[in-house]
Amino acid sequence: MFSNQKLRSYLFIFLAFSVLSSKHILIYNEETLVALSFFCFVFFVLHYFGNTIKDSLNERSQVIREELQNFLILKENSFQELLTQHQKVSGLVKATNVLNAFTKNEFNLLNTNGEKALKNMFSSRIQSKLKTLSFSKAMLEQRLQEILSEKILSSVLVTFSKKGQGAAKLNKFKSLALKTTVNSLVLNARKG
């Protein structure tokens, strides 16, 4: 159990302790005894249980290393998942921005086209109504002129027949009145 080398070291320690005690270099008080007991305890524990403690600490360090490795792997996986989610969200934001720009452009285009269509429809309806009114006015003017010419003609005929002038003058005046009426109608039609 004890080898020669170990025996010599123990004997040297015992002799050194005895000499230091006898020469009063080492004084025994409470602190010295507690320190001596602690160093002896540590020495015997390391000597007899050193391998067991070493194996236990190695096992514990291995378990802690594995737990740390698992934690780092989980952390990396969660970061990868967060990165994927962030990329999806940023893609959605980009798509939303594109959709927003497209919607604004289409709305502005629709608004502009709607205004133009409304103006065109309004102006075409007004032009249609104006044409109808112009045509009605022309018809009324023509009818009025016809009525006036008939009244004037009948008044002239009545006047000529009272004065006793001949039928030849009456026909001549009738044809002149018709030409004048036709010319005035043509001039009015050109102006309108």
C-alpha positions as CSV (number, residue, x, y, z in Angstrom):
1,M,0.0,0.0,0.0
2,F,2.8,2.4,0.8
3,S,5.7,2.6,-1.5
4,N,9.2,3.6,-0.4
5,Q,8.9,7.0,-2.0
6,K,5.5,7.7,-0.3
7,L,6.9,6.5,3.0
8,R,9.8,8.9,2.7
9,S,7.6,11.9,1.9
10,Y,5.3,11.1,4.9
11,L,8.3,10.7,7.2
12,F,9.8,14.0,6.0
13,I,6.5,15.8,6.6
14,F,6.2,14.3,10.1
15,L,9.9,15.2,11.0
16,A,9.5,18.7,9.7
17,F,6.3,19.2,11.7
18,S,8.0,17.9,14.8
19,V,11.1,20.1,14.4
20,L,9.0,23.2,13.7
21,S,6.8,22.4,16.7
22,S,9.7,21.8,19.1
23,K,11.5,25.0,18.1
24,H,8.3,27.0,18.6
25,I,8.4,28.1,15.0
26,L,4.9,26.6,14.5
27,I,2.6,27.8,17.3
28,Y,-0.6,25.9,18.0
29,N,-3.5,28.2,18.2
30,E,-7.1,28.0,16.8
31,E,-6.4,29.4,13.4
32,T,-3.3,27.2,12.9
33,L,-5.2,24.1,13.9
34,V,-8.1,24.9,11.6
35,A,-5.8,25.7,8.7
36,L,-3.8,22.5,9.3
37,S,-7.0,20.4,9.6
38,F,-8.3,22.0,6.3
39,F,-5.1,21.2,4.4
40,C,-5.1,17.6,5.8
41,F,-8.8,17.2,4.8
42,V,-8.1,18.5,1.3
43,F,-5.0,16.3,0.9
44,F,-6.8,13.1,2.0
45,V,-9.9,13.9,-0.1
46,L,-7.8,14.5,-3.2
47,H,-5.6,11.5,-2.5
48,Y,-8.4,8.9,-1.8
49,F,-11.4,10.4,-3.8
50,G,-9.6,12.4,-6.4
51,N,-10.5,10.2,-9.3
52,T,-14.1,9.9,-8.2
53,I,-14.5,13.7,-8.0
54,K,-12.7,14.1,-11.3
55,D,-15.1,11.7,-13.0
56,S,-18.1,13.3,-11.4
57,L,-17.0,16.8,-12.5
58,N,-16.2,15.5,-16.0
59,E,-19.7,14.0,-16.3
60,R,-21.3,17.2,-15.1
61,S,-19.2,19.3,-17.5
62,Q,-20.2,16.9,-20.3
63,V,-23.9,17.3,-19.4
64,I,-23.5,21.1,-19.2
65,R,-21.7,21.1,-22.6
66,E,-24.6,19.0,-24.2
67,E,-27.2,21.3,-22.7
68,L,-25.4,24.4,-24.0
69,Q,-25.0,22.8,-27.4
70,N,-28.8,22.0,-27.4
71,F,-29.5,25.5,-26.3
72,L,-27.4,27.0,-29.1
73,I,-29.0,24.7,-31.7
74,L,-32.5,25.8,-30.5
75,K,-31.4,29.4,-30.5
76,E,-30.1,29.1,-34.1
77,N,-33.3,27.4,-35.2
78,S,-35.4,30.0,-33.6
79,F,-33.3,32.8,-35.3
80,Q,-33.7,31.0,-38.7
81,E,-37.4,30.8,-38.1
82,L,-37.6,34.5,-37.1
83,L,-35.6,35.4,-40.2
84,T,-38.0,33.4,-42.4
85,Q,-41.0,35.1,-40.8
86,H,-39.3,38.5,-41.2
87,Q,-38.6,37.8,-44.9
88,K,-42.3,36.8,-45.3
89,V,-43.5,40.0,-43.6
90,S,-41.1,42.2,-45.6
91,G,-42.3,40.5,-48.7
92,L,-45.9,41.2,-47.7
93,V,-45.0,44.8,-47.0
94,K,-43.4,45.1,-50.4
95,A,-46.5,43.5,-52.0
96,T,-48.8,45.8,-50.0
97,N,-46.8,48.9,-51.2
98,V,-46.9,47.7,-54.8
99,L,-50.7,47.1,-54.5
100,N,-51.1,50.5,-52.8
101,A,-49.3,52.2,-55.7
102,F,-51.2,50.3,-58.3
103,T,-54.5,51.1,-56.6
104,K,-53.7,54.8,-56.4
105,N,-52.7,54.9,-60.1
106,E,-55.9,53.0,-61.1
107,F,-58.0,55.2,-58.9
108,N,-56.5,58.4,-60.4
109,L,-56.9,57.0,-63.9
110,L,-60.5,56.0,-63.2
111,N,-61.2,59.4,-61.8
112,T,-59.6,61.2,-64.8
113,N,-61.5,58.9,-67.2
114,G,-64.7,59.3,-65.3
115,E,-64.4,63.1,-65.4
116,K,-63.7,63.0,-69.2
117,A,-66.6,60.6,-69.8
118,L,-68.9,62.8,-67.7
119,K,-67.8,66.0,-69.6
120,N,-68.2,64.2,-73.0
121,M,-71.6,62.9,-72.1
122,F,-72.7,66.2,-70.7
123,S,-71.5,68.1,-73.8
124,S,-73.0,65.5,-76.2
125,R,-76.3,65.8,-74.4
126,I,-76.2,69.5,-74.5
127,Q,-75.2,69.5,-78.2
128,S,-78.1,67.1,-78.9
129,K,-80.5,69.3,-77.0
130,L,-79.2,72.4,-78.8
131,K,-79.5,70.7,-82.2
132,T,-83.1,69.7,-81.3
133,L,-83.8,73.3,-80.2
134,S,-82.1,74.7,-83.3
135,F,-84.1,72.4,-85.5
136,S,-87.3,73.3,-83.7
137,K,-86.5,77.0,-84.0
138,A,-85.8,76.6,-87.7
139,M,-89.1,74.8,-88.1
140,L,-91.0,77.4,-86.1
141,E,-89.3,80.2,-88.1
142,Q,-90.2,78.5,-91.4
143,R,-93.8,78.0,-90.2
144,L,-93.9,81.6,-89.0
145,Q,-92.6,82.8,-92.3
146,E,-95.1,80.6,-94.2
147,I,-97.9,82.0,-92.1
148,L,-96.7,85.6,-92.5
149,S,-96.2,85.2,-96.3
150,E,-99.7,83.7,-96.6
151,K,-101.2,86.6,-94.5
152,I,-99.2,89.2,-96.5
153,L,-100.1,87.6,-99.7
154,S,-103.8,87.4,-98.8
155,S,-103.7,91.1,-97.6
156,V,-102.0,92.1,-100.9
157,L,-104.5,90.1,-102.9
158,V,-107.4,91.7,-101.0
159,T,-105.8,95.2,-101.5
160,F,-105.2,94.6,-105.2
161,S,-108.6,93.2,-105.8
162,K,-110.1,96.3,-104.1
163,K,-108.1,98.7,-106.2
164,G,-109.2,96.8,-109.3
165,Q,-105.8,96.1,-110.8
166,G,-105.5,93.2,-113.1
167,A,-104.6,89.6,-112.6
168,A,-101.3,90.0,-114.4
169,K,-99.9,92.4,-111.9
170,L,-101.1,90.1,-109.2
171,N,-99.3,87.1,-110.6
172,K,-96.1,89.2,-111.0
173,F,-96.3,90.4,-107.4
174,K,-97.0,86.9,-106.2
175,S,-93.9,85.5,-107.9
176,L,-91.7,88.4,-106.6
177,A,-93.0,87.8,-103.0
178,L,-92.3,84.1,-103.3
179,K,-88.7,84.7,-104.5
180,T,-88.1,87.2,-101.7
181,T,-89.5,84.8,-99.1
182,V,-87.4,81.9,-100.4
183,N,-84.2,84.1,-100.5
184,S,-84.8,85.3,-96.9
185,L,-85.4,81.6,-95.8
186,V,-82.1,80.6,-97.5
187,L,-80.2,83.4,-95.8
188,N,-81.7,82.5,-92.4
189,A,-80.8,78.9,-92.9
190,R,-77.2,79.8,-93.7
191,K,-76.9,82.0,-90.6
192,G,-78.4,79.3,-88.3
